[in-house]
């Protein structure tokens, strides 16, 4: 029969840095669980899986020689150093050196006292994990915790897919799988997050459930089915083919903070609980009481959270803009205050204002500002006195500042005795009367 045929090996698919095997059709074949292929990635893997960046351990030995710098390795195309992926493990690895280990593309020698203080900045690159890889005869398509207390993966494999000795690293947070289950059933509201680092690690369930009025012990159950109009009672009555795990307790008068680790279910492999139903029920006594249920789906971004993040970014940018404007204004005021006067026009008046010309040199025509010539002796300094002369003789000669040296001639028809000139003395001479 078709159902008894062994599954054919499907072609691997590259998904954002992962090499994931295609899902097998269980209706036409029987899965082979004896060759380590049970760790196939679920379809929700859409992110890159990198190793954690750790500090290089200087000095280290390679082929009997001690090194204080990144060195070439026969199995690596880039310079490497020795790292310890975890402080809780005695295992070490060869890792590709990062940017902090070089200066002008030349590796730094940290035995030099000038570079020794900055050796802590020399770390390995957070390179991508290589999937699948074979370790001790077992094939892995995801991070594993075999022989360690944390998740790790291979960073270099040979032509047969075997991990090159000591080329591995600790998996970062992007390698773990996550899911969520949110539900509202009657007065019960649940918001739970599920996360699992690798197939060998336990599944962690964290979150909060509110509205539970039934005190005592409660548990979870995973049901392979679908909800009809959110009616949990249709799937709760048939516990066959389900997996139950827990328990956790409640006082019945407040929210339940859930923090549970279980190895009974997994997000990895063919037994992944993704797209199944998570049921919460009361396990107090023999009778089970339904509390709530919800689908287990891939985590999604909350619209409210996105809006909050955008608002925070906008506020931060506005604050930076305001700070920059304030700094510019303060700098201009400081420069204006410290400016020294260059000429007389920059000297301030007593009231604090500055002497500034009323017009500039381009707004009015050129005016000769040279001093006027000194008037001649005996002449009036009034330039317009000519137009103010009267008809009398005395006024007509009023423009002279001193009497003439010689007496003026008498007017026609006048007697010489009728004019009485007052005698004056100048230069030792007297004028007759």
C-alpha positions as CSV (number, residue, x, y, z in Angstrom):
1,X,0.0,0.0,0.0
2,X,1.0,3.6,-0.5
3,X,0.8,4.3,3.2
4,X,3.4,1.6,3.9
5,X,6.0,3.1,1.5
6,X,9.0,4.8,3.0
7,X,9.1,8.5,2.6
8,X,11.3,9.9,-0.2
9,X,13.8,12.4,0.8
10,X,12.6,15.8,-0.4
11,X,14.9,18.6,-1.6
12,X,16.0,21.0,1.1
13,X,14.8,24.6,0.9
14,X,16.7,27.7,1.9
15,X,14.6,30.0,4.0
16,X,16.3,33.2,5.1
17,X,19.5,31.5,6.2
18,X,18.0,28.2,7.2
19,X,18.2,25.0,5.2
20,X,14.8,23.5,6.0
21,X,13.6,20.2,4.7
22,X,10.2,20.1,3.0
23,X,7.3,18.7,4.9
24,X,6.6,15.1,4.1
25,X,3.1,13.9,3.2
26,X,2.1,11.5,6.0
27,X,-0.9,10.3,4.1
28,X,1.2,8.6,1.4
29,X,4.2,7.4,3.4
30,X,5.4,6.4,6.8
31,X,8.0,8.7,8.4
32,X,11.4,7.2,9.1
33,X,12.2,8.1,12.7
34,X,15.4,6.1,12.9
35,X,17.7,8.4,11.0
36,X,17.4,11.6,13.0
37,X,15.1,13.3,10.6
38,X,12.5,14.1,13.2
39,X,13.9,17.5,13.8
40,X,12.6,19.0,10.5
41,X,11.9,22.7,10.8
42,X,8.3,23.8,10.9
43,X,7.1,26.2,8.3
44,X,7.2,29.3,10.6
45,X,11.0,29.5,10.3
46,X,11.5,32.8,8.4
47,X,14.5,34.3,10.1
48,X,18.3,33.8,10.1
49,X,19.9,31.8,12.8
50,X,23.3,33.1,13.8
51,X,25.8,32.2,16.5
52,X,26.5,34.5,19.5
53,X,29.5,36.8,19.3
54,X,32.0,36.0,22.0
55,X,35.4,37.4,23.0
56,X,38.5,35.7,21.6
57,X,40.6,33.9,24.2
58,X,44.1,35.3,23.9
59,X,46.6,33.7,24.1
60,X,45.7,30.4,22.6
61,X,47.7,27.5,21.1
62,X,47.5,26.2,17.5
63,X,49.8,23.4,16.3
64,X,52.0,23.8,19.4
65,X,52.5,27.5,19.0
66,X,51.1,30.3,21.2
67,X,49.3,33.1,19.4
68,X,48.1,36.5,20.5
69,X,46.5,37.4,17.2
70,X,44.0,35.9,14.7
71,X,45.6,33.2,12.6
72,X,44.8,31.3,9.4
73,X,43.3,27.8,9.7
74,X,43.6,25.0,7.2
75,X,39.8,24.5,7.2
76,X,38.8,28.2,7.1
77,X,39.1,30.8,4.4
78,X,39.2,33.6,7.0
79,X,41.4,34.2,10.0
80,X,40.2,32.6,13.2
81,X,40.6,32.7,16.9
82,X,39.7,30.5,19.8
83,X,36.5,31.2,21.8
84,X,34.5,29.7,24.6
85,X,30.9,29.9,23.6
86,X,29.6,29.5,27.2
87,X,31.3,30.1,30.6
88,X,29.5,27.0,31.9
89,X,31.1,24.7,29.4
90,X,34.6,23.4,29.0
91,X,34.2,23.1,25.2
92,X,35.8,25.6,22.9
93,X,35.5,26.4,19.2
94,X,37.3,28.0,16.3
95,X,35.5,31.2,15.3
96,X,36.0,33.7,12.5
97,X,37.5,37.0,13.8
98,X,35.4,40.1,13.7
99,X,36.2,43.8,12.9
100,X,37.6,44.6,16.3
101,X,40.5,42.2,15.7
102,X,41.9,44.2,12.7
103,X,43.4,47.6,11.9
104,X,43.6,48.6,8.3
105,X,42.7,45.0,7.4
106,X,45.8,43.7,9.3
107,X,45.3,41.5,12.4
108,X,46.3,43.2,15.7
109,X,48.9,41.5,17.8
110,X,47.6,41.8,21.4
111,X,50.9,40.9,22.9
112,X,51.9,44.5,22.1
113,X,51.3,46.7,25.1
114,X,49.8,49.3,22.9
115,X,47.0,46.9,21.8
116,X,46.7,44.7,24.9
117,X,44.1,47.0,26.6
118,X,41.7,46.7,23.6
119,X,41.9,42.9,23.3
120,X,38.4,42.6,24.8
121,X,37.0,44.2,21.7
122,X,38.2,41.4,19.5
123,X,35.2,39.1,19.1
124,X,34.1,36.5,16.6
125,X,31.7,37.3,13.8
126,X,28.0,36.3,14.3
127,X,28.0,34.0,11.3
128,X,25.0,32.0,10.3
129,X,24.5,28.4,11.4
130,X,25.0,25.7,8.8
131,X,22.0,23.3,8.4
132,X,21.8,20.4,8.2
133,X,24.9,19.2,9.9
134,X,25.9,15.8,11.3
135,X,27.4,15.4,14.7
136,X,28.5,12.0,16.2
137,X,26.4,10.3,13.5
138,X,23.2,12.2,14.1
139,X,21.8,14.7,11.6
140,X,20.4,18.0,12.8
141,X,18.3,20.5,10.9
142,X,18.0,22.9,13.9
143,X,20.1,23.9,16.9
144,X,20.7,21.2,19.4
145,X,21.7,21.0,23.0
146,X,23.5,17.6,22.7
147,X,26.5,17.4,25.1
148,X,25.9,21.0,26.3
149,X,23.5,22.9,28.5
150,X,22.6,25.4,25.8
151,X,21.6,25.4,22.1
152,X,24.4,25.3,19.5
153,X,24.9,24.7,15.8
154,X,27.7,24.0,13.4
155,X,29.4,26.9,11.6
156,X,31.4,24.7,9.1
157,X,30.8,21.4,7.5
158,X,32.7,19.2,5.1
159,X,31.5,17.9,1.8
160,X,29.6,15.1,3.5
161,X,27.8,17.4,5.8
162,X,29.8,16.5,8.9
163,X,30.6,19.3,11.3
164,X,34.3,20.2,11.1
165,X,35.9,19.6,14.4
166,X,35.6,22.5,16.8
167,X,33.7,24.8,14.3
168,X,30.5,25.5,16.1
169,X,28.9,28.2,18.2
170,X,26.0,29.0,20.6
171,X,22.7,29.8,18.8
172,X,21.3,33.3,19.4
173,X,17.7,34.2,20.2
174,X,16.8,34.4,16.5
175,X,17.2,30.6,16.3
176,X,14.5,29.7,18.8
177,X,11.0,29.1,17.6
178,X,8.1,31.0,19.1
179,X,4.3,30.9,19.1
180,X,1.4,32.5,20.9
181,X,-2.1,31.7,22.0
182,X,-4.6,34.4,22.7
183,X,-8.2,33.6,23.6
184,X,-11.4,34.9,25.2
185,X,-13.9,32.4,26.4
186,X,-16.8,33.8,28.4
187,X,-15.2,35.9,31.1
188,X,-11.7,34.3,30.8
189,X,-9.1,36.1,28.8
190,X,-5.7,34.5,28.1
191,X,-2.5,35.9,26.5
192,X,0.3,33.2,26.4
193,X,3.6,33.1,24.7
194,X,5.4,29.8,23.7
195,X,9.1,29.6,23.0
196,X,11.5,26.7,22.4
197,X,15.2,27.1,21.8
198,X,15.8,23.7,20.0
199,X,14.2,20.3,19.8
200,X,16.1,19.0,22.8
201,X,15.1,22.0,25.0
202,X,11.8,22.2,26.9
203,X,8.9,24.3,25.7
204,X,8.4,27.4,27.8
205,X,4.9,28.9,28.3
206,X,4.6,32.3,29.8
207,X,1.7,34.7,30.1
208,X,-1.4,35.7,32.0
209,X,-4.9,34.4,32.3
210,X,-7.6,36.5,33.9
211,X,-11.2,35.9,34.8
212,X,-10.7,32.5,36.3
213,X,-13.0,32.0,39.3
214,X,-12.3,28.3,39.9
215,X,-9.6,27.9,42.5
216,X,-7.2,24.9,42.6
217,X,-5.0,23.1,40.2
218,X,-5.3,23.7,36.4
219,X,-3.5,22.2,33.4
220,X,-3.1,22.6,29.6
221,X,-4.2,20.3,26.8
222,X,-3.2,20.4,23.2
223,X,-6.0,19.3,20.8
224,X,-5.5,18.6,17.1
225,X,-8.7,20.2,15.7
226,X,-10.3,23.5,14.8
227,X,-12.6,25.8,16.6
228,X,-16.1,26.4,15.3
229,X,-17.2,29.9,16.1
230,X,-14.9,29.9,19.1
231,X,-16.9,27.2,20.8
232,X,-14.3,25.4,23.0
233,X,-16.8,22.8,24.3
234,X,-16.9,21.0,20.9
235,X,-13.3,19.9,21.2
236,X,-13.0,19.7,25.0
237,X,-15.3,16.7,25.3
238,X,-13.1,14.3,23.3
239,X,-9.7,14.0,25.0
240,X,-8.5,11.1,22.8
241,X,-5.4,11.9,20.8
242,X,-4.5,14.9,23.0
243,X,-1.6,15.7,25.2
244,X,-2.1,17.2,28.7
245,X,0.7,18.9,30.7
246,X,0.9,21.1,33.8
247,X,-0.3,21.7,36.3
248,X,-0.4,25.3,37.6
249,X,-2.5,26.6,40.5
250,X,-4.9,29.4,41.0
251,X,-6.6,31.1,44.0
252,X,-9.7,32.0,42.0
253,X,-9.6,35.7,43.0
254,X,-7.0,37.2,40.7
255,X,-5.0,36.8,37.5
256,X,-2.9,33.7,36.9
257,X,0.7,34.3,36.0
258,X,1.8,31.3,34.0
259,X,5.5,30.3,33.8
260,X,5.7,26.6,32.8
261,X,8.3,24.4,31.2
262,X,7.3,21.1,29.6
263,X,8.9,18.5,27.5
264,X,5.7,16.7,26.6
265,X,5.1,18.9,23.5
266,X,7.3,20.7,21.0
267,X,7.3,23.3,18.3
268,X,9.7,21.3,16.3
269,X,9.4,18.3,14.0
270,X,6.4,16.4,12.8
271,X,4.8,16.6,16.3
272,X,4.8,20.4,16.3
273,X,1.8,21.8,18.1
274,X,1.6,24.8,15.8
275,X,-1.9,25.5,14.4
276,X,-3.4,23.3,17.1
277,X,-5.7,24.2,19.9
278,X,-4.5,25.0,23.5
279,X,-7.1,24.2,26.1
280,X,-7.0,25.4,29.7
281,X,-9.0,23.3,32.1
282,X,-9.4,22.7,35.8
283,X,-7.9,19.4,37.0
284,X,-9.2,19.6,40.5
285,X,-10.8,16.3,41.4
286,X,-12.2,13.8,38.9
287,X,-14.3,16.3,37.0
288,X,-12.6,18.5,34.5
289,X,-14.0,22.0,34.1
290,X,-13.3,23.9,30.8
291,X,-11.7,27.3,31.5
292,X,-10.8,28.5,27.9
293,X,-9.1,27.7,24.7
294,X,-7.3,29.3,21.8
295,X,-5.3,28.4,18.7
296,X,-1.5,28.1,18.7
297,X,-0.3,30.4,16.0
298,X,2.9,32.1,14.9
299,X,3.7,35.3,16.8
300,X,2.5,38.5,15.1
301,X,3.1,42.2,15.6
302,X,0.5,44.0,17.6
303,X,-0.8,47.1,15.8
304,X,-0.9,49.0,19.1
305,X,2.7,48.1,19.8
306,X,3.7,49.3,16.3
307,X,2.0,52.6,16.9
308,X,3.7,53.0,20.2
309,X,7.1,52.3,18.8
310,X,6.5,54.8,15.9
311,X,5.4,57.5,18.4
312,X,8.4,56.9,20.6
313,X,10.7,57.2,17.6
314,X,9.0,60.5,16.5
315,X,9.2,62.0,20.0
316,X,12.9,61.1,20.2
317,X,13.6,62.7,16.8
318,X,11.7,65.9,17.9
319,X,13.7,66.1,21.1
320,X,16.9,65.7,19.3
321,X,15.9,68.5,16.8
322,X,14.9,70.8,19.7
323,X,18.3,70.2,21.4
324,X,20.2,70.9,18.2
325,X,18.3,74.2,17.7
326,X,18.9,75.3,21.3
327,X,22.6,74.5,21.0
328,X,22.8,76.5,17.8
329,X,21.1,79.5,19.4
330,X,23.3,79.4,22.4
331,X,26.4,79.3,20.2
332,X,25.3,82.3,18.2
333,X,24.6,84.3,21.3
334,X,28.0,83.4,22.8
335,X,29.8,84.4,19.6
336,X,28.0,87.7,19.5
337,X,28.8,88.4,23.1
338,X,32.5,87.7,22.7
339,X,32.8,89.8,19.5
340,X,35.2,92.8,19.9
341,X,34.5,96.2,18.3
342,X,36.5,96.7,15.1
343,X,35.9,100.5,14.7
344,X,34.1,103.4,16.1
345,X,30.8,102.4,14.7
346,X,30.8,99.3,16.8
347,X,31.2,101.2,20.1
348,X,28.1,101.2,22.2
349,X,26.2,104.3,23.4
350,X,25.5,104.7,27.1
351,X,22.0,103.2,26.6
352,X,23.4,100.0,25.2
353,X,22.8,100.6,21.5
354,X,25.6,100.6,18.9
355,X,26.7,103.4,16.7
356,X,25.7,102.5,13.2
357,X,25.8,104.7,10.1
358,X,22.4,106.0,9.0
359,X,23.2,105.3,5.4
360,X,25.7,103.0,3.8
361,X,28.1,104.2,1.1
362,X,25.9,102.9,-1.7
363,X,22.7,104.6,-0.6
364,X,23.8,108.2,-1.1
365,X,26.2,109.9,-3.6
366,X,29.7,110.8,-2.7
367,X,30.1,113.9,-0.4
368,X,33.4,115.6,0.1
369,X,34.0,115.6,3.8
370,X,37.3,117.5,3.8
371,X,37.5,120.6,6.0
372,X,36.5,124.0,4.6
373,X,39.3,126.5,3.8
374,X,40.2,129.1,6.4
375,X,38.5,132.5,5.6
376,X,40.7,135.4,4.7
377,X,41.5,138.0,7.3
378,X,39.0,140.9,7.2
379,X,36.3,138.9,5.5
380,X,33.1,137.7,7.1
381,X,32.7,134.1,7.7
382,X,29.1,134.3,6.7
383,X,28.9,133.0,3.2
384,X,25.4,134.4,2.5
385,X,26.0,137.9,4.0
386,X,26.0,139.3,0.5
387,X,22.3,138.7,0.1
388,X,21.5,140.5,3.4
389,X,23.1,143.9,2.6
390,X,21.0,147.0,3.2
391,X,20.9,150.3,1.2
392,X,22.7,152.3,3.8
393,X,26.4,152.9,3.5
394,X,27.1,151.8,7.0
395,X,25.3,148.6,6.5
396,X,26.9,148.0,3.2
397,X,30.3,148.1,4.7
398,X,29.3,146.1,7.7
399,X,30.8,143.1,6.1
400,X,34.2,144.4,7.0
401,X,35.5,143.4,10.3
402,X,38.1,146.3,10.6
403,X,38.2,149.9,9.3
404,X,40.1,150.5,6.1
405,X,43.6,151.7,6.3
406,X,42.7,154.8,4.3
407,X,39.7,157.0,4.8
408,X,37.0,156.4,2.2
409,X,36.3,159.1,-0.3
410,X,33.4,161.4,0.6
411,X,30.2,160.9,-1.3
412,X,29.5,163.3,-4.2
413,X,28.3,166.7,-3.2
414,X,29.1,166.2,0.5
415,X,31.4,168.3,2.5
416,X,34.5,166.9,4.1
417,X,33.5,168.4,7.3
418,X,30.2,166.6,7.5
419,X,31.7,163.2,7.9
420,X,33.1,162.5,11.3
421,X,35.2,159.4,11.3
422,X,36.2,158.1,14.6
423,X,39.8,157.8,14.7
424,X,41.3,154.4,15.3
425,X,44.8,153.2,15.9
426,X,46.3,150.3,14.1
427,X,49.9,149.5,13.5
428,X,51.0,152.8,15.2
429,X,49.0,155.0,12.8
430,X,46.0,157.3,13.5
431,X,43.3,158.3,11.3
432,X,42.2,161.9,11.2
433,X,38.9,163.0,12.5
